[in-house]
């Protein structure tokens, strides 16, 4: 069986992003239930030198929908803009990423697998094929930030577990 690039990458993004949206909802509910400002969790992090929850969420959308959108230009760089500090903006970002990914044409993405793609940050340039960029750079970064978003909330005492992360699995139908 051959697995398409679209199935491996966009499928993975679409499995996890709704769970990221649900984490945003749980964070907001926690703040509302405890009379906390949004920033109590959007600005929370596990270590002083790590990005806060909000930036972890935005990085998930960057390494999914924005990564796919950047394939057209053949270059991707980090998003250094500050993340929003309100839950509504985070939710909108995730919803827009899901919509953009749902619109990706599988055949068009798969046809670009061997095209040139590069990551640029300052003087650092990393050349890839589209497939290698998505599979060895974007997707691992996506999972790193998704896991970090989950871990921040867990660290802040929210009742989240593995099922708040995994998303719907593609099960074999009988």
SEFI-459145 format. One record per residue (C-alpha): residue number from 1; residue in three letters; x negated, y, z. Coordinates in nm, 3 decimals. Each point is the difference from the previous one (the first is absolute). Layout:
BEGIN
num_residuo_xx_yy_zz
NUM_ALA_X_Y_Z
...
! end
This chain:
BEGIN
num_residuo_xx_yy_zz
1_UNK_0.000_0.000_0.000
2_UNK_-0.125_0.344_-0.091
3_UNK_0.076_0.285_0.238
4_UNK_0.042_0.340_-0.158
5_UNK_-0.171_0.312_0.128
6_UNK_0.342_0.154_0.051
7_UNK_0.117_-0.290_0.217
8_UNK_-0.321_-0.005_0.205
9_UNK_-0.022_0.373_0.060
10_UNK_0.335_0.173_-0.045
11_UNK_0.173_-0.300_0.153
12_UNK_-0.220_0.032_0.308
13_UNK_0.062_0.373_0.027
14_UNK_0.375_-0.051_-0.028
15_UNK_-0.007_-0.273_0.264
16_UNK_-0.170_0.224_0.256
17_UNK_0.117_0.357_-0.071
18_UNK_0.357_-0.058_0.126
19_UNK_-0.156_-0.122_0.324
20_UNK_-0.205_0.320_0.017
21_UNK_0.327_0.194_-0.040
22_UNK_0.147_-0.206_0.284
23_UNK_-0.302_0.085_0.219
24_UNK_0.067_0.367_-0.068
25_UNK_0.361_-0.055_0.108
26_UNK_-0.107_-0.181_0.318
27_UNK_-0.248_0.275_0.083
28_UNK_0.267_0.264_-0.047
29_UNK_0.251_-0.193_0.214
30_UNK_-0.262_-0.036_0.274
31_UNK_-0.062_0.374_-0.003
32_UNK_0.371_0.081_0.008
33_UNK_0.071_-0.254_0.277
34_UNK_-0.283_0.141_0.212
35_UNK_0.047_0.372_-0.074
36_UNK_-0.338_0.021_-0.172
37_UNK_-0.093_0.225_-0.291
38_UNK_-0.076_-0.175_-0.331
39_UNK_-0.368_0.085_0.045
40_UNK_-0.017_-0.225_0.307
41_UNK_-0.013_-0.293_-0.244
42_UNK_-0.076_0.154_-0.340
43_UNK_-0.319_0.135_0.157
44_UNK_-0.082_-0.311_0.204
45_UNK_-0.305_-0.210_-0.077
46_UNK_-0.186_-0.287_0.165
47_UNK_-0.343_0.164_0.006
48_UNK_-0.099_0.367_-0.017
49_UNK_-0.178_-0.044_-0.332
50_UNK_0.282_-0.178_-0.181
51_UNK_0.286_0.145_-0.197
52_UNK_0.333_0.041_0.179
53_UNK_0.316_-0.194_-0.076
54_UNK_0.125_0.257_-0.254
55_UNK_-0.321_-0.012_-0.205
56_UNK_0.005_-0.381_0.010
57_UNK_0.352_0.006_-0.148
58_UNK_-0.098_0.252_-0.269
59_UNK_-0.308_-0.208_-0.082
60_UNK_0.232_-0.296_-0.065
61_UNK_0.186_0.203_-0.260
62_UNK_-0.330_0.129_-0.142
63_UNK_-0.149_-0.347_-0.041
64_UNK_0.319_-0.132_-0.159
65_UNK_0.210_0.237_-0.211
66_UNK_-0.267_0.270_-0.042
67_UNK_-0.261_-0.263_-0.091
68_UNK_0.228_-0.135_-0.272
69_UNK_0.077_0.353_-0.123
70_UNK_-0.372_0.081_-0.019
71_UNK_-0.062_-0.288_-0.241
72_UNK_0.115_0.224_-0.283
73_UNK_-0.285_0.246_0.060
74_UNK_-0.242_-0.279_0.088
75_UNK_-0.117_0.164_0.323
76_UNK_0.106_-0.016_0.364
77_UNK_-0.131_0.200_0.293
78_UNK_0.093_0.037_0.363
79_UNK_0.291_0.215_0.104
80_UNK_-0.153_0.247_0.245
81_UNK_0.320_0.194_0.059
82_UNK_0.129_-0.005_0.357
83_UNK_0.285_-0.243_0.050
84_UNK_0.343_0.133_0.091
85_UNK_0.076_-0.013_0.370
86_UNK_0.374_-0.065_-0.026
87_UNK_0.173_-0.332_-0.052
88_UNK_0.230_0.125_-0.277
89_UNK_-0.296_0.089_-0.222
90_UNK_-0.171_-0.332_0.069
91_UNK_0.319_-0.189_-0.081
92_UNK_0.042_0.196_-0.325
93_UNK_-0.358_-0.077_-0.102
94_UNK_0.051_-0.372_0.052
95_UNK_0.338_0.001_-0.178
96_UNK_-0.150_0.184_-0.299
97_UNK_-0.290_-0.247_-0.016
98_UNK_0.243_-0.292_-0.001
99_UNK_0.205_0.159_-0.280
100_UNK_-0.311_0.067_-0.208
101_UNK_-0.125_-0.356_0.046
102_UNK_0.338_-0.150_-0.086
103_UNK_-0.020_0.188_-0.332
104_UNK_-0.342_-0.144_-0.098
105_UNK_0.026_-0.205_-0.319
106_UNK_-0.165_-0.337_0.074
107_UNK_-0.119_-0.054_-0.358
108_UNK_-0.146_0.350_-0.024
109_UNK_-0.194_-0.042_0.325
110_UNK_-0.125_-0.345_-0.093
111_UNK_-0.112_0.132_-0.340
112_UNK_-0.226_0.253_0.175
113_UNK_-0.184_-0.256_0.215
114_UNK_-0.330_0.035_-0.186
115_UNK_0.016_0.379_-0.048
116_UNK_-0.258_0.220_0.168
117_UNK_0.082_0.148_0.341
118_UNK_-0.217_0.178_0.250
119_UNK_0.008_0.129_0.354
120_UNK_-0.156_0.343_0.050
121_UNK_-0.076_0.181_0.322
122_UNK_-0.249_0.283_-0.019
123_UNK_-0.309_-0.140_-0.168
124_UNK_0.105_-0.359_0.061
125_UNK_0.135_-0.177_-0.307
126_UNK_0.104_-0.364_0.004
127_UNK_0.083_-0.150_-0.341
128_UNK_0.262_-0.275_-0.021
129_UNK_0.234_-0.168_-0.241
130_UNK_0.363_0.074_0.084
131_UNK_0.045_-0.354_0.132
132_UNK_-0.308_0.018_0.221
133_UNK_0.092_0.347_0.125
134_UNK_0.346_-0.115_0.102
135_UNK_-0.098_-0.340_0.138
136_UNK_-0.328_0.084_0.174
137_UNK_0.039_0.366_0.096
138_UNK_0.357_0.126_0.003
139_UNK_0.178_-0.309_0.136
140_UNK_-0.249_-0.058_0.286
141_UNK_0.020_0.371_0.092
142_UNK_0.379_-0.022_-0.011
143_UNK_0.001_-0.293_0.244
144_UNK_-0.257_0.170_0.224
145_UNK_0.218_0.310_0.037
146_UNK_0.323_-0.202_0.034
147_UNK_-0.160_-0.204_0.278
148_UNK_-0.134_0.315_0.163
149_UNK_0.344_0.165_-0.004
150_UNK_0.146_-0.308_0.167
151_UNK_-0.286_-0.012_0.253
152_UNK_0.041_0.365_0.097
153_UNK_0.364_-0.055_0.090
154_UNK_-0.079_-0.322_0.184
155_UNK_-0.272_0.183_0.192
156_UNK_0.250_0.272_0.094
157_UNK_0.227_-0.260_0.160
158_UNK_0.260_-0.051_-0.271
159_UNK_0.152_-0.346_-0.019
160_UNK_-0.129_-0.100_-0.343
161_UNK_-0.118_-0.344_-0.104
162_UNK_-0.113_-0.193_-0.303
163_UNK_0.344_0.000_-0.159
164_UNK_-0.011_0.380_0.006
165_UNK_-0.297_-0.027_-0.236
166_UNK_0.040_-0.301_-0.230
167_UNK_0.300_0.089_-0.211
168_UNK_0.200_-0.246_-0.209
169_UNK_-0.209_-0.289_-0.125
170_UNK_0.048_-0.153_-0.344
171_UNK_0.128_-0.341_0.100
172_UNK_0.037_-0.295_-0.233
173_UNK_0.364_-0.059_-0.079
174_UNK_0.126_-0.357_0.007
! end
